[in-house]
Amino acid sequence: MTHTQDEPTSAAPLRVARLQDLRERVGEVLCTGPWVLVDQRRIDLFAEATDDHQRIHGDHARAASGPFGTTIAHGFLTLSLLPMLFERALVIEDVRMGVNYGLNRVRFTAPVPSGSRIRGHFRLLGYEALEGGAQLVMEVTMELEGSSKPACVAESVSRRYV
């Protein structure tokens, strides 16, 4: 899937020359990424890929009379955008490969209505050196445009290799 439906942004990602430079930044909010559109097409494609066709995600008529007044993104769709949000917010120049290692905590704190935009705020919680790289623990707050509550708060664990 291309990301052409996302609005262009002037926000450039934070560039870090070396992975090991992050070691000294544990506890810091590193960056905020650009806004990403979560439109009905993205929701429908996710429903198709996961075979999750619950009416709140794709049945416009029934969703309109439900608690959210419209269709909403799957929670796991929102969560699945985390790696893309990270890549658009932070570039670690000497990293040749990154893998998801897991999640310590995830909360879906607000629904994401179709047509909404989200962006990620990234705070580095942990840095553990590994042979050939490092394990990063990142607190990710997915801001929902126009909402006082974030869409999702997650503690993501990834491994990056140089």
C-alpha positions in Angstrom: 0.0 0.0 0.0 1.4 3.4 -0.9 1.1 6.3 1.5 0.0 8.8 -1.1 -3.2 9.5 0.8 -1.2 10.9 3.7 -0.9 14.7 3.7 2.6 15.9 3.0 4.4 17.4 5.9 7.3 19.8 6.3 8.3 18.0 9.5 11.6 16.4 8.9 12.6 13.3 10.9 15.1 13.5 13.7 18.4 12.3 12.3 20.8 10.5 14.6 24.2 9.6 13.2 24.9 6.5 15.3 22.7 4.1 17.2 25.0 4.3 20.2 24.3 8.1 20.4 20.9 7.2 21.8 22.4 5.6 24.9 22.8 9.1 26.5 19.2 10.1 25.6 17.3 7.6 27.7 14.4 9.4 29.4 14.1 12.0 26.7 11.3 12.7 24.3 13.2 12.3 21.1 10.8 13.4 18.4 7.3 13.8 17.0 6.4 12.5 13.6 4.2 13.9 10.9 0.5 13.4 10.7 -0.9 10.3 9.0 -4.4 10.0 7.7 -6.4 7.0 8.8 -9.1 7.0 6.1 -11.8 4.4 5.3 -9.7 2.9 2.6 -7.0 2.0 5.1 -9.6 0.7 7.5 -11.2 -1.5 4.8 -7.8 -2.8 3.6 -7.0 -3.8 7.2 -10.3 -5.5 7.7 -9.8 -7.4 4.5 -6.2 -8.5 5.5 -7.3 -9.6 9.0 -10.8 -10.8 8.2 -12.1 -8.5 11.0 -15.3 -7.1 9.5 -17.0 -5.9 12.7 -19.7 -3.3 11.8 -18.0 -0.5 13.7 -15.2 -0.6 11.2 -17.0 -0.9 7.8 -20.8 -0.7 8.0 -21.4 3.1 7.7 -25.1 3.0 8.3 -24.9 0.9 11.4 -21.8 2.7 12.7 -23.6 6.1 12.3 -26.1 5.1 14.9 -23.5 3.6 17.2 -21.6 5.2 20.1 -18.9 6.8 17.8 -21.3 8.2 15.1 -19.1 6.9 12.3 -16.8 4.0 11.5 -13.6 3.7 13.5 -10.2 2.1 12.9 -9.4 -1.2 14.4 -7.3 -0.9 17.5 -4.8 -3.2 16.0 -4.7 -1.1 12.8 -3.7 1.9 14.9 -1.1 -0.2 16.6 0.2 -1.6 13.3 1.0 1.9 12.2 3.6 2.2 14.9 6.6 1.0 12.9 5.7 3.4 10.0 5.2 6.3 12.5 8.6 5.5 14.0 10.4 5.4 10.6 8.9 8.8 9.6 9.9 10.4 12.9 13.4 9.1 13.5 16.3 8.1 11.2 19.3 6.4 12.8 21.8 6.7 10.0 24.1 3.7 10.8 21.2 1.2 11.4 21.0 -1.3 8.5 18.1 -3.3 9.9 15.4 -3.1 12.6 13.0 -5.7 14.0 10.1 -5.5 16.3 10.8 -7.5 19.4 7.5 -7.0 21.3 5.4 -4.7 23.4 5.4 -4.3 27.1 2.2 -2.4 27.4 -0.5 -1.2 25.0 -3.7 0.9 25.7 -6.2 2.1 23.2 -7.3 5.2 25.0 -9.6 6.8 22.3 -11.3 5.6 19.1 -9.9 6.7 15.8 -12.8 7.8 13.5 -12.4 7.3 9.8 -10.8 10.4 8.3 -8.8 11.2 11.4 -5.1 11.9 11.6 -2.6 10.5 14.1 1.0 11.1 14.8 3.6 9.6 17.1 5.5 11.1 20.0 8.5 9.0 20.9 10.2 8.9 24.4 13.2 6.6 24.8 12.7 4.5 27.9 15.6 2.1 27.6 18.7 1.3 25.6 20.5 -2.1 26.0 23.6 -2.8 23.9 23.4 -6.0 21.9 26.1 -7.7 19.8 25.9 -5.7 16.6 23.3 -3.3 17.7 20.9 -2.3 20.6 17.5 -3.0 22.0 15.4 0.1 22.3 12.3 0.5 24.6 10.2 3.4 23.3 7.1 4.9 24.8 4.9 5.9 21.9 2.0 8.2 22.3 -0.2 8.3 19.2 -1.8 11.7 19.2 -5.3 11.9 17.7 -5.7 15.3 16.0 -8.4 17.4 17.7 -8.7 15.0 20.7 -7.6 15.7 24.3 -6.9 11.9 24.6 -4.3 10.0 22.6 -5.5 7.2 20.4 -3.0 4.7 21.7 -0.1 4.6 24.2 2.3 1.8 23.8 5.7 0.6 25.1 7.4 -0.8 22.1 10.6 -2.9 22.1 12.7 -3.1 19.0 16.1 -4.3 18.0 18.3 -2.2 15.7 21.4 -3.5 14.0 24.3 -1.6 12.6 
